[in-house]
Amino acid sequence: MLTTAQTQAEIPSWIPQVVEDLDSSWVKEINPPSGIAAFPRVPNRDVRIWADDIATSYIARGRQGGHDFVKRFLPLWLATEGTHFELPNEPECNSNTGLANIREFTIGAIEEAVSAGIKLVIFNFSEGSPHDNNTGSDLPIVWKWQQVRPAAVLAAQAGFPMGRHCYYRPGVEGPTGRYHALGRLKRDLDVLSVPGLLSLVNEFGVDGGIASGPGGQGWRTLSSEGIYRSEIIEAEKFGRTISGLQSIMYFLWGAKSPWESFDIYESFARSLVGPLRGLDATPPVPPAFSPIFGELDLIRPIDVALGADSVSQWFGENISYYATLGFPGGHPGIDYRCPIGTRVKATHDGTLIWGDEGAKGYGLYAMVQGQYITTLYGHLSSILRPWKQQVKQGDEIALSGNSGNSTGPHLHFEVMIAGGSNPACKNRIDPKPFRTK
């Protein structure tokens, strides 16, 4: 059974029995009493020790911060009955700095945990995050996940699950909702596409704060026992269609102040056992989501293998120099070494436009404008196609050169994404995660 309890501090005696009746393989304990085994017959016990007041400072130190965080909390974790231990709760994951920090912090924490012989639960992102920068486009979300994907790959290799919070608000969306709840988790796991990655929904339920609603209101304020029970059953059915999902942990069993409106109390918890145990073991077919990710499948702009011999400058390098050109985040693209006259290809479908900055800047340059992605090709020697012609991925559009502010023959390549938020590089983003061919 995916459906299970999330508990806090002192655990009422009835909760372990109901979890066993559900035959749940996971349970979550927040700040459990040291040395007390409340769930000895549940094989997987996710423990979170509260660290919200210090977590940010550890994350900001990146990889070393991850090592140090695990070292600090290891004695506290080992004093509990936990089998898995959560990294910081709801870390910032929407800014460029936040994404880089959480990626490196998580990698360091995994390295330290493997050395110590313990298992972690990584990320623990809040519902709806990473968000879309209020664009209505999936692409900023996809780009953000790609920035932290290396940590997810390492976690999968170590057998560590990813934690995720999934809440919903009645009248806005339900338990399988695409924007915050289980539908969003399913979509994000498809985007991450990490073989073997396990996931836990380690907080779930009704929350009035979703979609700018009134926060701090749970199901007992916004719903009813009958409706919530049916939604819990619906969530269980849908959760079984999500590959790698291990649990759906409801916030909060035996809740105390200030979470009374979220409380799953004893009689209600016991009323879930029969309907959930009676579900067909065969998972239903999930609803189809159709996010548009086609433009992310870029090709390289020239025929060259990626490596030190083919790239003379990576994204974000030489910060001090590019700050003088208005890019305090460093080099805003990737520079490919190539002789003058190398054929340049459109990396995706779109409309071709161009310009010429003469002896400064990009010199002669081309841009391919798609629905969500725009790419720029700088320091060219000539353009091969008419203005505003529709081009397809792979079409030859220009010849490389040495025009503009260039120290030698090369192709400068940039990616801009709808809603991409990187003001330090004038909203250019690192092209490297998008090149898949």
N, C-alpha and C positions, 0 to 999 in steps of 0.2 A: 504494500500500500504506500502510495506517495504521501497522502495526507497524514500529517503528524503535528506534534505540539511544539510550540516555542514557550519556554518557561523562563521565569526570572527569579533569582535569589532563592528564597524558600519555596519548596515544591510541595503542594498539597498531595497527600497520599493517594488520592484517587487518580491523578494524572498518569503515573506509570502503568496502572492497570488498564486504563482505556487505551493507551498507546500499544500495549501488548495485545489487547482485544482487536485492535485494528491491524495487527501484524505489520506494524510500521518498522522499517529497517533503519530509520534515522529519527533523532530527536535533537532539539537545540536547547542549550542551557546558557542563560546569561548570568554571569557572576554567581555560579553555583557555590554552595558551601564547600570548603575544602575538606577532602577526605570522606565525603558522603557519596555513596553510590546509589543514586535514586533509580537508575535505569540499567541494572546489571544485565538484563536479558535483551536489551536493544543493541544490535551489533555496532552501530555507528552513532557517535555522540559528538555533535558539533558544539564546541564551547567558545563563547565570546567573553573575554574579560574586558570590562569597560576601560577604554584608553583614549576617549575623545579629546581630552584636554592636552594630550601630548603627541597624538598621532601625527599631526600636521608637521611638526618639527622633524620627526623621523623621516617622513615621506620626502620632505624638501632636500634631504641629504642623499637621495637616490639610492644607489646600490649599497653603499656602506650603511645608510640608514636602515635598509632592510635587514642586513646582518645584525645590526645593533638592536633592532626592535625584537627580533626573535630571541636574542640572548637575554634581553631584559625580562621578557615575559615567560621564558621557558620554565623557571621554577614555579611560577604561579599556575601555568598550564598543567605541569606534571603533578601538582597537588590536587587536581580534579580527576574525575573519571573520564575525561574527554578522550576521544580517539582522533579527532580533527580539531584544529584551533584556528579561529578566524583572525585574519589580518585586519587592519583598521576599517571601521564602519563608515560606509558612504564617503569615500575619499573624493576630492575634486578631480573631475575627469573630462572637463570641457574646454579648458584653455590649453594652449600649446605647452606651456610650462607644466601644468598639472598632468597632462598625458605623459610627457617625458618622465616626470618624477615618479608617477605611479608605476610605469613600466620598469624603470630601473630599480625602484624600491622592491617591487615584487620579485624581480629576478634575484636580487640579493637575499631576500627573505627565503626564497625557495632553496637557494644554495646552502644557507645556514641550516634550514630545517632538515634537508637531506643529510647533512653532516651530523645533526643531532639525533636523527632517527625518528622524527615526528612528521605528522601530516598537517598541512595547512589548508585553509579555505581562502582562495585569493579573491581580490577585487571587491566583492560585496558592495557593488554600485547601487545607488538609489534607483527607485522606479523612474523610468523615462530618461535615464542617463546611460550613455552620452546622448545629449539632445541635438536637435537639428538647427540650432541657432535661430529659431523662429522663421525658418525659410519655407517650411512645408515640403522640403526635399529630403530624400533619404541619403543623399551623397555626403553631407557633413558627418552624419552618423557613421557611415561606412568608413570614411577617412579616419575618424577618431578610433574606431575599433582596430583599424590597421596599425595605428601607432602603438597599441598595447598588445598586439597579436604575439610578438616574440615571447612575452611573459606567459601568455596562455599556452603556447606551444611547449614551453619548458614545464609548465604545470601538468599538462597532459602526459608528458614523458615521465614525470615523477609520480603520477597517479593522484595529484591533488585536484579537487573539484573547484569550480568557480562558483562563488556565491552571488546571488542576485536578489534584489527586493522587487516585488511585483504587487502593487496595490491598484485598486480601481475604485471609482465612485459611481454609485447607482445613478442612472439617468444620463451619465456621460459615456461609460462603457462598462462591460461586464468582466467576469473573471478571465475570459479569453481575449480581452481587448488588445488591440494591436499596439496601442501607443504607450501603455504603462504595464499591463498585466502579462499573462502567459503568452499571448500572441506576440508581444514585443520580445520576450525571451526567445521564442522560437525563431523569429526573424533575425535576431542578433546572433544566435548560434549558427544560422545559415551563413551570415556575413562572415563570422570568424572562421568558419570552415576548418576547425582544428581536429584532425582525427584523434579519437580517443578521449576528447575532453569531456569530463563529467561536470554536471552543474547541480546546484542546490538552490531552490527558491527558499532562502533562509529568513525571509519575512514576506507574509502574504495576507491579504484581506481587504476589507473596505476601509477607505480613508477619505474623509471629506476634503482633504487638502489637494486631491488630484485635480488637474486642469483649473488651477486658480480658485478652487473652492475653499470653504472654511476648514482650516486644519484642526487636527485633534478630535475629530468626530469619527467614531467607529460604527460598526454595523448596528449596535444596539440603539444608536441615535438615528441612523439613516435607513434602516431596513427592518426586517422582522425575522424571527426565528425560522419560520417556514421558508421564506425567500432565501435567506442565507444558507440554509441547509441544502436547498436545491442548487444553489450556486457552488457550494463546496463539492457536490456530486459532479456538476458540470466541469469544474476545474480538474477534478480527479480524472475524468474521462479524457479531457483534452491533454492533460499533462502526460498521459501515457503515450501520446503520439509524438512527444518531443524526445528525440534521440539523446540519450545520455543523462536525462533528468532523473535525479535520485530521490527527491523529496519536495513536498510543498508544506512549509512550516508556517502554521497560522499564528499570527500575532493577535492576541496573547492569551494563553491558557492560565487561568487563575490570576488574572490581572489585578493589580492594585493601583492606587492613585499615581499618576493622573490618567491612567489608561482604562478606567472602568467601562467606557463605552465600546472598547474593543474586546472585552472579556468573553472568552468561551468558558462558561461555567459548567459545573459537573453534569447536570441533567441534560444540557444541550450537547455536551461532548458525547455522552453515552447514547444520545439519540442518533448520532452519526454512524455508529458501528454497524447496525443492521443494513442500512441502505448502501453503505460503501462496500461492505463485505459481499453484498449481493450483486455487485456489478459484474457484467460479463468480462471475463479475463481477456477477451480479444479487444484490443484498442480500436476505437472508431477511426475513420479516415478524417484527418484534420482539414479544416477549411483552407482553401488555396489563397495565399497572399501573392501579390504581383508587384513587388517593388521594382523600380526600373534601375537596374544596375549595369545595363549594357555598355554605357560609355566608360565604365571603369576598366573595361578589358582592353587596355591600351597596348599598342605595339611600340617598339622603339623607333625613333624618328630616322635613324640610319641603320644600315646593316652592319652591326658591330656587336661583338660579344661584350658583356658588361664586366668590367674589371679595372684594375689599376692602370693597365696599358691603354685603355680606351677612354677613361674619364680623367680630365685634367683638373676639375674642380667640382666638388660635391655641393649640394644644397646646404646653406648655413655656414659655410667656411668663410674665413677672412673677414671677420666681423668689423674690425677697425677700419678696413679700407671701404667696405660697402656702406658703412655708416656715413661716410662722407658723400655718398651718392644717394642718400635718402633711404637706405635699407639697413636699419640698425640690427636686424636679425641675421645679417650676413648675406652671402650669395643667394639670390632668389631662384636659382634653377640648377641645372646640371650642364656642364660643358663637356662635349664629346670631342676628342681629338679626331681630326679627319682632314684630308687634303682639300684644297679649294676645288669645287666642282663635284663634290660628293652629293649624290641624289638624296634629297630629304623627302620623307613620306609623312602623310597625315597620320597621326597616331589614333585617330577616331573619326567618325562621321561628323560633318558640320559644314559651315559656310566659310569660305576662304576670303580673308581680307589681308591687306598689307600696308606697310608704310615705310618711310625712309627718313631716318634721323641724321643722315649725312655722316660726318666724321665723328659724331658723338653718340653716346648711348648704344642702342642696338644696331645702328647703321640700317641697312636694308633688312626688314623683318617681315615675317608672315604670321598670321594668326588663324587658327581654325576654331570657330565658335559653334559649340554644340548646345544642346538644351541645358545641360548642367555643367559641362566642363568646357573651358577655353584653354587652348594651348598656344604657346608663342615660340617661334623659331627665329633666332637672331643671328646677326653678322653674316647674312647671306650675300651671294654674288649675283643671283638672278631669281626671278619668279617664273614658274612654268605654266601657270593657269590664269584665266581671266578673273578679274575682281568679282567677288561675291558669287563665284561658282560653287555649287554644291559638290563636295568631295566625299569620297568614301575612305574608310580606313585602308591604308596601304597605297593610296594614290600618290604619285610623285607630284610634289607641289613646288619645289624650289631646288636650287643648288647651293651648297654651303660656300662660305667665303671667309673674308677677313675684314669686313666693313665695320664702321663705327668704332667704338672704344674697345679695340681688340689688340691683344699683344701677339697674336699669331693665329693661323688658320684653325678654326674650330666651329662647332655648332653649339649655340646656347639654346637650351630647351627649358620652358617653364610650364607649370600647370596652375590654373586658377579654377576654383570650384565654386559653384553657386552656394553662397552662405558660408564659405570658408572664412574662418576668423583667424588671421595671422597678420595683424597690422604692422608688426616689426619687419615683415617682408612684403608690405603692401598687398596682403592677402594672397600672395603666392604660397603654395604649399609644396612640400617635398614630393617630387615626382616618383621617387623610387618605389613606394608601396604599390603604385598603380600599374607598373609595367609587368605584365604577366605573360607576355609572348616574346 
